[in-house]
Amino acid sequence: MTAAAVDTARKPVSMAQALGRALRDAMADDPAVHVLGEDVGALGGVFRVTDGLAKEFGEDRCTDTPLAEAGILGAAVGMAMYGLRPVVEMQFDAFAYPAFEQLISHVSRMRNRTRGAMPMPITVRVPYGGGIGGVEHHSDSSEAYYMATPGLHVVAPATVADAYGLLRAAIASDDPVIFLEPKRLYWSKADWSPDRPEQVPGIGSAVVRRAGTSATLITYGPSLPVCLEAAQAATAEGWDLEVVDLRSLVPFDEETVCASVRRTGRAVVVHESTGFGGPGGEIAARITERCFHHLEAPVLRVAGFDIPYPPPMLERHHLPGVDRVLDAVARLQWESEWTAGSERGTR
């Protein structure tokens, strides 16, 4: 086998490695791309995603910053106004909260404020979610905050290929993108060729990961493996579940989601964020508005509980798991039978 063939061969690659490769390729392709954040330079990031970038491109393009998230994002705003494409790393999800004033007042509004004259090509990488035994401020699922802020795109990959492709798309975008990286999937691996990466549709496209006819599981990020496992387990009860991976929360791919729900007649939304005020409520509302006459049961949600993130010993009870998804599917069956009985006048 030639050296060229070895270089392009598919091999096991982790999500963290794919994200690092996306940053490297973007920086190599465009000198305007700069990476900044806490420990992204010499340390290579706490999750090692930026490992080697400072050595390859210099500390002026992969820059360690003080522990001041508002200052980091404020600097990125100035860089973007100057014509650069900053990629900010928020070390952990909840560490981004001090930067919300910059995010909401300037990052999300600048392009509209200038009527398009001043784009805001900022990518904010946010490691989020649980599953690593972290504590509060290290395991939050904060996507609902970003979804509720007009002007932001919100992306949540769940696979190695999507992590690479969507990060490249985010960096190339002239709109600000919140790029949510599921921490517990950083070390998940898939066969992937870094030299010939698969083409991934742009931001705003969902994908059906598993076809089915009985009900639709709608999810993203760290809950995708949970839903796929639940769908496999549900076959023992005669359920043929379809699994839709949103990939992008904003823009939201209503067409793919609603087409699936119209086929199956039932839907469950699964995510780690809280149930009250979480993404599932908005998704359920849109499904109900557009697919009401196709629904055989209410749209259900499986989510994190409405509490601050618990200590590690309670984490597995807090996060949506296969059992909770299967319980929701069982309730779908009961709701469908109850609705059918109502139509027959037997309930």
DOZA-357369 format. One line per field, with one value per residue: residue number from 1; residue in three letters; chain; x, y, z of N, C-alpha, C in turn. Coordinates in steps of 0.2 Angstrom, whole numbers, plus 2048, in hexadecimal, padded with zeros to 3 digits. Each point is the difference from the previous one (the first is absolute). Last residue first. Layout:
BEGIN
pos <- [NUM:...]
code <- [ala:...]
unit <- [A:...]
n_c1 <- [X:...]
n_c2 <- [Y:...]
n_c3 <- [Z:...]
ca_c1 <- [X:...]
ca_c2 <- [Y:...]
ca_c3 <- [Z:...]
c_c1 <- [X:...]
c_c2 <- [Y:...]
c_c3 <- [Z:...]
% end
This chain:
BEGIN
pos <- [347:346:345:344:343:342:341:340:339:338:337:336:335:334:333:332:331:330:329:328:327:326:325:324:323:322:321:320:319:318:317:316:315:314:313:312:311:310:309:308:307:306:305:304:303:302:301:300:299:298:297:296:295:294:293:292:291:290:289:288:287:286:285:284:283:282:281:280:279:278:277:276:275:274:273:272:271:270:269:268:267:266:265:264:263:262:261:260:259:258:257:256:255:254:253:252:251:250:249:248:247:246:245:244:243:242:241:240:239:238:237:236:235:234:233:232:231:230:229:228:227:226:225:224:223:222:221:220:219:218:217:216:215:214:213:212:211:210:209:208:207:206:205:204:203:202:201:200:199:198:197:196:195:194:193:192:191:190:189:188:187:186:185:184:183:182:181:180:179:178:177:176:175:174:173:172:171:170:169:168:167:166:165:164:163:162:161:160:159:158:157:156:155:154:153:152:151:150:149:148:147:146:145:144:143:142:141:140:139:138:137:136:135:134:133:132:131:130:129:128:127:126:125:124:123:122:121:120:119:118:117:116:115:114:113:112:111:110:109:108:107:106:105:104:103:102:101:100:99:98:97:96:95:94:93:92:91:90:89:88:87:86:85:84:83:82:81:80:79:78:77:76:75:74:73:72:71:70:69:68:67:66:65:64:63:62:61:60:59:58:57:56:55:54:53:52:51:50:49:48:47:46:45:44:43:42:41:40:39:38:37:36:35:34:33:32:31:30:29:28:27:26:25:24:23:22:21:20:19:18:17:16:15:14:13:12:11:10:9:8:7:6:5:4:3:2:1]
code <- [arg:thr:gly:arg:glu:ser:gly:ala:thr:trp:glu:ser:glu:trp:gln:leu:arg:ala:val:ala:asp:leu:val:arg:asp:val:gly:pro:leu:his:his:arg:glu:leu:met:pro:pro:pro:tyr:pro:ile:asp:phe:gly:ala:val:arg:leu:val:pro:ala:glu:leu:his:his:phe:cys:arg:glu:thr:ile:arg:ala:ala:ile:glu:gly:gly:pro:gly:gly:phe:gly:thr:ser:glu:his:val:val:val:ala:arg:gly:thr:arg:arg:val:ser:ala:cys:val:thr:glu:glu:asp:phe:pro:val:leu:ser:arg:leu:asp:val:val:glu:leu:asp:trp:gly:glu:ala:thr:ala:ala:gln:ala:ala:glu:leu:cys:val:pro:leu:ser:pro:gly:tyr:thr:ile:leu:thr:ala:ser:thr:gly:ala:arg:arg:val:val:ala:ser:gly:ile:gly:pro:val:gln:glu:pro:arg:asp:pro:ser:trp:asp:ala:lys:ser:trp:tyr:leu:arg:lys:pro:glu:leu:phe:ile:val:pro:asp:asp:ser:ala:ile:ala:ala:arg:leu:leu:gly:tyr:ala:asp:ala:val:thr:ala:pro:ala:val:val:his:leu:gly:pro:thr:ala:met:tyr:tyr:ala:glu:ser:ser:asp:ser:his:his:glu:val:gly:gly:ile:gly:gly:gly:tyr:pro:val:arg:val:thr:ile:pro:met:pro:met:ala:gly:arg:thr:arg:asn:arg:met:arg:ser:val:his:ser:ile:leu:gln:glu:phe:ala:pro:tyr:ala:phe:ala:asp:phe:gln:met:glu:val:val:pro:arg:leu:gly:tyr:met:ala:met:gly:val:ala:ala:gly:leu:ile:gly:ala:glu:ala:leu:pro:thr:asp:thr:cys:arg:asp:glu:gly:phe:glu:lys:ala:leu:gly:asp:thr:val:arg:phe:val:gly:gly:leu:ala:gly:val:asp:glu:gly:leu:val:his:val:ala:pro:asp:asp:ala:met:ala:asp:arg:leu:ala:arg:gly:leu:ala:gln:ala:met:ser:val:pro:lys:arg:ala:thr:asp:val:ala:ala:ala:thr:met]
unit <- [A:A:A:A:A:A:A:A:A:A:A:A:A:A:A:A:A:A:A:A:A:A:A:A:A:A:A:A:A:A:A:A:A:A:A:A:A:A:A:A:A:A:A:A:A:A:A:A:A:A:A:A:A:A:A:A:A:A:A:A:A:A:A:A:A:A:A:A:A:A:A:A:A:A:A:A:A:A:A:A:A:A:A:A:A:A:A:A:A:A:A:A:A:A:A:A:A:A:A:A:A:A:A:A:A:A:A:A:A:A:A:A:A:A:A:A:A:A:A:A:A:A:A:A:A:A:A:A:A:A:A:A:A:A:A:A:A:A:A:A:A:A:A:A:A:A:A:A:A:A:A:A:A:A:A:A:A:A:A:A:A:A:A:A:A:A:A:A:A:A:A:A:A:A:A:A:A:A:A:A:A:A:A:A:A:A:A:A:A:A:A:A:A:A:A:A:A:A:A:A:A:A:A:A:A:A:A:A:A:A:A:A:A:A:A:A:A:A:A:A:A:A:A:A:A:A:A:A:A:A:A:A:A:A:A:A:A:A:A:A:A:A:A:A:A:A:A:A:A:A:A:A:A:A:A:A:A:A:A:A:A:A:A:A:A:A:A:A:A:A:A:A:A:A:A:A:A:A:A:A:A:A:A:A:A:A:A:A:A:A:A:A:A:A:A:A:A:A:A:A:A:A:A:A:A:A:A:A:A:A:A:A:A:A:A:A:A:A:A:A:A:A:A:A:A:A:A:A:A:A:A:A:A:A:A:A:A:A:A:A:A:A:A:A:A:A:A]
n_c1 <- [6BF:7FA:7FA:80E:813:80D:810:815:80F:80C:812:814:80D:80E:814:812:80C:813:814:80C:80F:815:811:80B:811:816:80A:806:808:802:808:818:80E:806:815:80E:7F5:7EE:7F3:7EA:7E7:7EB:806:806:7F6:7ED:7E5:7E9:7E7:7E8:7F0:7FA:804:7FF:7F6:80E:815:80A:800:80A:817:80B:802:810:816:806:804:815:815:7FF:7F3:7F7:80A:81B:817:80A:7F2:7EC:7E4:7EB:7E7:7ED:7F5:80D:805:801:813:814:802:805:817:80D:7FC:807:818:80E:816:808:801:80F:805:7EE:7F7:7EE:7F4:7EB:7F5:7F0:7F6:7FA:80B:818:80C:80A:817:80D:7FE:80C:816:804:7FE:812:812:7FD:802:811:7FC:7E8:7E4:7E6:7F0:7E8:7EE:7F7:80E:81D:81D:817:80E:7F9:803:802:808:809:81A:80E:808:813:814:817:81B:81A:815:7FD:7F1:7F3:7F1:7FB:7FC:7FF:805:7F5:7E9:7F6:7FD:7F4:7FD:7F6:800:7F6:803:7FC:802:809:80C:810:805:7F1:802:810:7FA:7F2:80A:80B:7F3:7F3:809:801:7EA:7ED:7FB:7F5:7FC:7F4:800:7F7:7F2:7EC:7FB:7F8:80C:811:7FC:7FC:811:80F:808:814:814:811:7F7:7F7:80A:80B:802:7FA:7EA:7F0:7FD:80D:814:804:80A:7FC:805:7FC:7FE:7F0:7FB:7F8:7F1:7E8:7F0:805:7F8:7FE:813:807:7F7:808:814:7FE:7F2:7FF:815:80D:7F9:804:813:803:7FA:80C:808:7F4:806:81A:813:7FF:80B:800:808:801:806:805:7FF:7FA:7EE:802:80D:7F6:7F3:80B:807:7F0:7FE:80E:7FC:7F0:807:815:817:815:80D:80E:801:807:807:815:812:809:7FF:805:800:7EC:7F0:7FF:7EC:7E8:7EE:800:7F5:804:80F:815:814:809:7EE:7E9:7F7:7EE:7FB:7FE:808:7FD:800:805:80D:7F9:802:809:7F3:7EF:806:803:7ED:7F5:80A:7FB:7EC:800:808:7F1:7F1:80C:809:809:802:803:80F:810:818:80B:804:813:815:800:7FE]
n_c2 <- [819:7F8:80B:803:80F:7FF:7EF:804:80B:7F3:7F3:80B:805:7EF:7FC:80E:7FC:7F2:80A:80C:7F3:7FB:810:7FF:7EF:804:816:81B:80E:802:7EE:7FC:80E:801:800:814:817:811:816:80F:7FE:7F5:7E9:7F4:7F3:7F7:803:800:804:7F5:7F1:7F9:813:80E:816:813:80D:817:80A:7F2:7FE:812:800:7F2:808:80F:7F7:7F5:80C:80A:807:7EE:7EB:7FE:7F7:7EF:7F2:7F6:7FD:7F3:7F8:7F5:7FA:7FA:80C:817:809:805:814:814:806:809:816:812:809:815:812:801:7EC:7EA:7E9:7EC:7E6:7EA:7E6:7EB:7E7:7EA:7EC:7EB:7F7:7FD:811:813:804:80D:817:80B:806:814:814:808:80B:817:813:812:811:804:7F8:7F2:7EA:7F3:7EA:7EC:7F9:803:804:80D:813:819:81B:81E:81B:817:808:7F3:7E8:7EF:7EE:7F1:7FC:7FB:801:7F6:7EA:7EC:7EE:802:805:80F:80F:815:801:808:819:80F:818:817:81A:819:816:818:80A:7FF:7E7:7EE:7F2:7EE:7EC:7F0:7F1:7ED:7EC:7F1:7F4:7EF:7EA:7F3:800:80C:81E:819:81E:81A:81C:81A:813:802:7F1:7ED:7EC:7FE:7F8:7E8:7EF:7F6:7EC:7F8:7FA:80C:80F:7F2:7E9:7E7:7EA:7FA:803:817:81A:811:812:812:814:814:811:815:814:815:817:817:80C:7FB:80C:807:7F5:7E8:7F3:7FE:7F3:7ED:805:810:800:7EA:7F7:80B:7FD:7EB:7F4:7F4:7E8:7EB:7EC:7EB:7ED:7FB:809:811:80B:80C:80B:814:80F:81A:818:813:7FD:7ED:801:809:7F2:7F1:807:7FD:7EB:7FB:80A:7F7:7ED:7FB:7F7:803:7F8:7F5:7F8:7FB:80D:80A:7F1:7ED:7ED:7E9:7FC:803:7EF:7EA:7F7:805:7F2:7F7:804:813:811:806:80B:815:80F:804:809:811:80F:804:7FF:808:806:80A:7F7:7E9:7E8:7F4:7FF:7F1:7E9:7FA:7FC:7EC:7ED:7FC:7F5:7E9:7F4:7FC:7EE:7E9:7EB:7E9:7FA:7FF:809:80D:7FF:7ED:7FF:80B:7F5:7E8:7E4]
n_c3 <- [880:7EA:7E9:7EC:800:814:803:7F7:80D:810:7F9:7FC:813:809:7F6:805:813:800:7F9:810:80E:7F7:803:814:803:7F7:809:80A:816:818:80D:800:80E:818:80B:7FC:806:7F6:7F4:801:7FA:7F5:7F0:7E9:7EC:7ED:7F5:7ED:7F1:7FB:7F1:7EA:7EA:7EC:7FE:808:7F9:800:817:811:800:80A:817:80A:801:811:815:804:807:819:814:810:801:801:7F5:7F3:7EC:7ED:7F7:7F2:7F1:7EB:7EB:7EA:7EC:803:80B:7F4:7F4:80C:805:7EF:7FB:80E:80A:80B:805:810:80B:7F5:7FF:803:800:802:7FE:802:806:805:812:80D:813:7FF:7F5:80B:804:7F1:802:812:7FC:7F4:80C:80D:7F6:7FC:80F:803:7EC:7F7:7F8:7FE:7F8:7F7:7F8:7F4:7EC:7F7:7FC:806:800:7F4:800:7FD:7FC:802:7FB:7ED:7F5:7FB:7F6:805:801:7FD:80B:816:804:80F:812:81A:81D:81A:812:805:80A:814:801:7ED:7F3:7F2:7F5:7F6:7F0:7EF:7E7:7EA:7F9:800:813:804:7F3:807:811:7FB:7F8:810:80E:7F6:7FE:813:80E:80A:800:800:7FD:7FB:7F9:803:801:812:816:80D:7FF:80F:816:803:803:812:812:812:810:80D:811:813:801:7F6:7F3:7E9:7F4:7F9:7F3:7EF:7F4:7EC:7ED:7ED:7E9:7EE:7EE:7F9:7EE:7F5:7F2:802:80E:817:814:7FE:804:817:813:80E:80D:811:815:809:807:811:816:80A:80C:815:800:7F9:80B:801:7F2:7FE:7F8:7EC:7E9:7E6:7E7:7EB:7EA:7F5:7FB:80F:80F:80D:814:814:80D:80F:815:811:80A:812:815:80F:80D:80F:809:7EF:7EA:7E9:7E5:7E5:7EE:807:807:7EE:7F0:806:818:80B:7FE:80C:80F:807:80A:818:816:80D:7F2:7F7:80B:7FB:7F6:808:816:803:7EB:7E3:7E3:7E5:7E4:7EB:7EE:7F2:7FA:813:813:801:805:817:80D:7FE:80B:817:804:7FE:813:812:7FE:7FA:7F1:7F1:7E6:7E2:7EB:7F3:803:7F7:7E9:7F8:801:7F5:7FF]
ca_c1 <- [803:800:7FB:7FB:7FC:7FC:7FA:7FC:7FE:7FB:7FB:7FD:7FD:7FA:7FC:7FD:7FB:7FA:7FD:7FD:7FA:7FC:7FE:7FB:7FA:7FC:803:7FB:800:7FE:7F9:7FC:800:7F9:7FD:801:807:801:804:808:804:800:7FB:803:804:804:807:803:807:803:801:7FC:803:803:7FB:7FB:7FF:800:7FD:7F9:7FD:801:7FB:7F9:7FF:7FF:7FA:7FB:7FF:805:804:7FD:7FA:7FA:7FE:803:806:805:806:803:807:802:7FB:800:801:7FA:7FA:800:7FF:7F9:7FD:802:7FD:7F9:7FD:7FD:7F9:7FE:7FA:7FF:807:7FF:806:802:805:804:801:805:800:7FD:7F9:7FD:7FE:7F9:7FD:802:7FC:7F9:800:801:7FA:7FB:801:7FF:7FB:801:806:806:805:804:804:806:801:7FC:7F9:7FB:7F9:7FD:805:7FD:801:7FF:7FD:7F9:7FC:801:7FC:7FB:7FC:7F9:7FA:7FA:802:801:806:7FF:805:7FD:804:7FD:804:806:801:801:806:7FE:803:7FF:802:801:7FD:803:7FC:800:7FA:7FF:805:7FF:7FA:803:804:7FD:7FD:805:804:7FC:800:807:804:800:801:802:802:801:7FF:805:807:800:803:7FC:7FA:803:801:7FA:7FE:7FE:7FD:7FA:7FC:805:805:7FD:7FB:801:801:807:803:802:7FC:7FA:800:7FE:800:801:7FD:803:802:803:7FF:805:806:804:7FD:803:801:7FA:7FF:804:7FC:7F9:801:804:800:7FA:7FD:803:7FF:7F9:801:802:7FA:7FE:805:7FD:7FA:7FA:803:7FE:7FE:801:7FD:802:7FB:802:800:806:7FF:7FB:803:805:7FC:7FE:805:800:7FB:802:805:7FE:7FC:7FB:7FA:7FF:7FD:7FD:802:7FD:7FA:7FC:7FB:802:7FE:800:806:804:7FF:805:807:804:7FE:805:7FE:7FF:7FA:7FC:7FD:806:807:800:804:804:7FC:802:7FD:804:7FE:7FB:804:7FF:7FD:805:805:7FD:7FF:807:803:7FC:802:806:800:7FD:805:805:7FD:7FB:802:7FD:803:7FC:7FC:7F9:7FE:800:7FB:7FA:7FF:804:7FC]
ca_c2 <- [802:7FA:801:7FB:801:806:7FE:7FB:804:804:7FC:7FE:806:801:7FB:802:805:7FD:7FD:804:802:7FA:800:806:7FE:7FB:7FA:7FB:800:806:800:7FB:802:800:7FA:7FA:7FE:7FD:7F9:801:802:807:803:801:805:7FD:802:7FF:800:806:800:7FB:7FD:7FA:7FB:7FE:7F9:7FE:805:801:7FA:800:805:7FD:7FB:803:804:7FB:7FF:7FD:805:807:7FF:7FF:806:801:804:7FE:804:801:803:801:802:7FB:7F9:7FF:7FF:7F9:7FB:7FF:7FD:7F9:7FC:7FE:7FD:7FA:7FF:806:802:807:803:807:804:806:805:804:807:802:807:801:801:7FA:7FB:800:7FC:7F9:7FD:7FF:7FA:7FA:7FF:7FD:7F9:7FC:7FB:7FA:7FF:803:801:806:803:804:807:800:801:7FC:800:7FA:7FB:7FA:7FA:7FA:7FA:801:801:806:806:800:807:800:801:800:803:808:802:806:800:7FD:7FF:7FB:7FA:802:7FD:7F9:7FD:7FC:7FA:7FC:7F9:7FC:7F9:7FD:801:807:804:803:805:806:805:804:806:806:804:803:804:806:804:802:7FB:7FA:7FA:7FB:7F9:7FC:7F9:7FB:802:801:806:805:7FF:802:807:804:802:807:800:803:7FB:7FC:804:805:803:807:800:7FF:7F9:7FC:7FA:800:7F9:800:7F9:7FF:7F9:7FE:7F9:7FE:7F9:7FE:803:7FC:7FF:803:807:803:800:805:805:7FE:7FA:802:807:802:7FB:801:807:801:804:807:805:806:805:806:803:7FC:7FA:800:7FA:801:7FA:7FD:7FB:7F9:7FC:802:806:7FF:7FD:805:805:7FD:801:807:801:7FB:803:806:7FE:806:7FD:800:807:7FF:805:7FC:7FD:806:802:806:806:800:7FE:805:806:800:7FD:805:802:7FF:7FA:7FB:7FF:7FD:7FA:7FC:800:7FD:7FA:7FE:7FE:803:7FC:800:7FC:804:803:807:803:800:805:806:801:800:806:805:800:803:807:803:800:806:806:802:806:802:7FD:801:7FA:801:807:7FF:7FC:804:805:806:806]
ca_c3 <- [806:805:805:7FF:7F9:800:803:7FC:7FB:803:801:7FA:7FD:804:7FE:7FA:801:802:7FB:7FC:803:7FF:7F9:800:803:7FC:7FE:7FC:7F9:7FE:801:7FC:7F9:7FE:802:7FC:801:807:7FE:7FF:806:800:805:806:801:805:801:807:800:801:807:803:806:7FE:7FE:805:7FE:7F9:7FB:801:7FD:7F8:7FE:801:7FB:7FA:800:7FE:7F9:7FC:7FC:800:7FD:805:803:807:801:805:7FF:806:801:807:804:806:7FE:7FC:805:804:7FB:7FF:806:801:7FA:801:7FA:801:7FD:7FD:803:801:7FE:7FE:803:7FC:804:7FB:801:7FB:7FD:7FA:802:804:7FC:800:805:800:7FA:801:804:7FC:7FC:805:801:7FA:801:804:805:7FE:805:7FE:805:7FF:804:806:7FE:804:7FE:800:801:803:7FC:804:7FD:7FF:807:804:7FE:804:7FF:7FD:804:7FB:7FA:801:7FD:7FC:7FA:7FA:7FA:7FC:7FF:7FE:7F9:801:804:806:800:806:7FE:806:801:806:806:802:800:7F9:7FF:805:7FE:7FA:803:802:7FB:7FB:804:801:7F9:7FE:7FD:804:7FD:805:7FD:806:7FE:801:7FD:7F9:7FF:801:7FB:7F9:800:800:7F9:800:7F9:7FF:7FC:7FC:7FC:7FD:804:802:807:802:7FF:805:802:804:803:807:802:807:803:806:7FF:806:802:804:7FE:7FC:7FA:7FB:802:7FF:7F9:7FC:7FD:7FD:7FB:7FA:7FE:7FF:7FB:7F9:7FE:7FD:7F9:801:802:7FB:801:805:7FE:801:802:807:804:807:803:806:802:801:7FA:7FC:7FD:7FA:7FB:7FD:7FC:7FA:7FC:7FD:7FB:7FA:7FC:7FC:7FA:800:802:807:803:807:806:805:7FD:7FE:805:804:7FD:7F9:7FD:801:7FC:7FB:801:7FC:7F9:7FB:7FC:805:802:7FB:803:803:7FD:7F9:800:805:806:806:806:806:805:804:805:800:7FA:7FA:801:7FF:7F9:7FC:802:7FD:7F9:7FF:801:7FA:7FA:802:7FF:805:802:805:806:806:803:7FF:802:807:801:7FE:806:7FF:800]
c_c1 <- [7FC:804:801:7FA:7FB:7FC:7FB:7FA:7FB:7FC:7FA:7FA:7FC:7FC:7F9:7FB:7FD:7FA:7FA:7FC:7FB:7F9:7FB:7FD:7FB:7F9:7FB:804:7FB:800:7FD:7F9:7FC:7FF:7F9:7FC:800:808:802:803:807:803:801:7FA:804:806:803:808:803:808:804:800:7FA:802:803:7FB:7FA:7FE:800:7FD:7F9:7FD:800:7FB:7F9:7FF:7FE:7F9:7FA:7FE:806:804:7FC:7FA:7F9:7FD:802:806:805:807:802:807:801:7FA:7FE:800:7FA:7FA:800:7FE:7F8:7FD:802:7FE:7F9:7FD:7FE:805:7FE:7FA:800:807:7FF:805:802:804:804:801:805:800:7FC:7F9:7FD:7FE:7F8:7FC:802:7FC:7F8:800:801:7FA:7FB:802:7FF:7FB:801:805:806:805:804:804:807:800:7FB:7F9:7FC:7F9:7FD:806:7FC:801:800:7FD:7F8:7FB:801:7FC:7FA:7FD:7FA:7F9:7FB:802:801:807:7FF:805:7FC:803:7FD:805:807:801:801:806:7FF:804:800:801:803:7FD:803:7FC:802:7FA:7FF:805:7FF:7FA:803:804:7FC:7FC:805:804:7FC:7FF:807:805:800:801:802:801:802:7FE:805:806:800:803:7FC:7FA:802:802:7FA:7FD:7FD:7FE:7F9:7FB:804:805:7FD:7FB:802:802:807:804:804:7FD:7FA:7FF:7FE:800:802:7FD:804:802:803:7FF:806:807:804:7FD:803:800:7F9:7FE:804:7FD:7FA:801:804:7FF:7F9:7FC:803:7FF:7F9:801:803:7FC:7FE:805:7FE:7FA:7FB:801:7FE:7FE:801:7FC:802:7FB:803:801:806:7FF:7FC:803:804:7FB:7FF:806:800:7FB:802:805:7FD:7FC:7FA:7F9:800:7FE:7FD:802:7FC:7F9:7FC:7FB:803:7FF:800:807:804:7FF:804:808:805:7FE:804:7FE:7FF:7F9:7FD:7FD:805:807:800:803:805:7FC:802:7FC:804:7FE:7FC:804:7FF:7FD:805:805:7FD:7FF:806:803:7FC:802:806:7FF:7FE:805:804:7FD:7FB:802:7FC:803:7FC:7FC:7F8:7FD:7FF:7F9:7FA:7FF:804]
c_c2 <- [804:802:7FB:801:7FA:801:806:7FF:7FD:805:804:7FC:7FE:806:801:7FB:802:804:7FB:7FD:805:801:7FB:801:806:7FF:7FC:7FA:7FB:800:807:800:7FB:801:7FF:7FA:7F9:7FE:7FD:7FA:802:802:807:803:800:804:7FB:802:800:7FF:807:800:7FB:7FC:7F9:7FA:7FD:7F9:7FE:805:800:7FA:801:805:7FD:7FB:804:803:7FC:800:7FE:805:807:800:7FF:806:801:804:7FE:804:801:803:801:802:7FC:7F8:7FE:7FF:7F9:7FA:7FF:7FE:7F9:7FB:7FD:7FD:7F9:801:807:802:808:804:807:803:806:805:803:807:801:807:801:801:7FA:7FB:800:7FC:7F9:7FD:7FF:7F9:7FA:7FE:7FD:7F9:7FC:7FB:7FA:7FF:804:802:805:802:803:807:801:802:7FC:800:7F9:7FB:7FA:7FA:7FA:7F9:801:800:806:806:800:807:7FF:800:800:803:807:802:806:800:7FD:800:7FA:7FA:802:7FC:7F9:7FD:7FB:7F9:7FC:7F9:7FE:7F9:7FC:802:807:805:804:805:805:805:804:805:806:805:804:805:806:804:803:7FA:7FA:7F9:7FB:7F9:7FC:7FA:7FB:803:801:807:806:800:803:808:804:802:806:7FF:802:7FB:7FC:805:806:803:807:800:7FF:7FA:7FC:7F9:800:7F8:7FF:7F9:800:7F9:7FD:7F9:7FE:7F9:7FD:802:7FC:7FF:805:808:803:800:804:805:7FF:7FA:801:807:803:7FC:801:807:801:804:807:805:806:805:806:804:7FB:7FA:802:7F9:800:7FA:7FD:7FC:7F9:7FB:802:806:7FF:7FC:805:804:7FD:802:807:802:7FC:804:806:7FF:805:7FC:7FF:807:7FE:802:7FB:7FE:806:802:806:807:801:7FF:806:807:801:7FE:804:801:7FE:7FA:7FB:7FF:7FC:7F9:7FB:800:7FD:7FA:7FE:7FE:803:7FC:800:7FC:805:804:807:803:7FF:806:807:802:801:807:806:800:804:807:803:801:806:807:803:807:803:7FD:802:7FB:801:807:7FF:7FC:804:805:806]
c_c3 <- [805:806:806:805:7FF:7F9:800:803:7FB:7FB:804:801:7FA:7FD:804:7FE:7F9:802:802:7FA:7FD:804:7FF:7F9:800:803:7FC:7FE:7FC:7F8:7FD:800:7FC:7F9:7FE:802:7FC:800:807:7FF:7FE:807:801:805:806:801:805:800:807:7FF:802:808:803:807:7FE:7FD:805:7FE:7F9:7FB:801:7FD:7F9:7FD:800:7FA:7FA:800:7FE:7F9:7FC:7FD:7FF:7FB:804:803:807:800:806:7FF:807:801:807:804:806:7FE:7FC:804:804:7FB:7FE:806:802:7FB:801:7FA:802:7FA:7FE:803:801:7FD:7FE:804:7FC:805:7FB:800:7FB:7FE:7F9:802:803:7FB:7FF:805:7FE:7FB:802:804:7FB:7FB:804:802:7F9:800:804:805:7FC:805:7FE:806:7FE:804:806:7FE:804:7FE:800:801:804:7FC:806:7FD:7FE:807:805:7FE:805:7FF:7FC:804:7FB:7F9:801:7FD:7FC:7FB:7FA:7F9:7FC:7FE:7FE:7F9:800:803:805:7FF:807:7FE:807:801:806:806:802:800:7FA:7FF:804:7FD:7FA:803:802:7FC:7FC:804:801:7FA:7FE:7FD:804:7FC:805:7FD:805:7FC:800:7FD:7F8:7FE:801:7FB:7F9:800:800:7F9:7FF:7F8:7FE:7FB:7FC:7FD:7FD:805:803:807:801:7FE:805:801:805:802:807:802:807:801:806:800:806:802:804:7FE:7FB:7F9:7FA:802:7FE:7F9:7FB:7FC:7FC:7FB:7FA:7FD:7FE:7FB:7F9:7FE:7FD:7F9:801:803:7FB:800:805:7FF:802:803:807:804:807:802:806:802:802:7FA:7FC:7FC:7F9:7FA:7FC:7FC:7F9:7FC:7FD:7FA:7FA:7FC:7FD:7FA:801:801:807:803:806:807:804:7FD:7FE:805:804:7FD:7F9:7FD:801:7FB:7FA:801:7FC:7F9:7FA:7FE:805:802:7FA:802:803:7FD:7F9:7FF:805:806:806:805:806:806:804:806:800:7FA:7FA:800:7FE:7F9:7FC:801:7FC:7F9:800:801:7FA:7FA:801:7FE:805:803:806:806:806:802:800:803:808:802:7FF:806:800]
% end
